[in-house]
Amino acid sequence: MEEDCRLGPVVSESQYNKVMGLKMRNASCDKNQGAVKQGATLLTGGSRPPMMPSGYYVQPTVFTDVDQNMTIWKEEVFGPVLACRTFK
């Protein structure tokens, strides 16, 4: 991420946990499996920005190899997350 890039936090701890949980669901996020576990590829992001050690910040995140049955495609994330797929 560029040093002069402006990035705001997600709205709450609950939303932060939801956004981070969509990457790789674990025992505390049992609603569905995460995008990586469902077969998506994490292209970039998916963690806290290193220059922002506190607060509810998430790096801009891009998933590829997403299909229409994955949670990351079906649910609105409300965070800096992009799910990419191709169409024929």
Secondary structure by P-SEA (a helix, b strand, c coil): ccccbbbbccccaaaaaaaaaaaccccccccccccccccccccccccccccccccccccbbbbcccccccccccccccccbbbbbccc
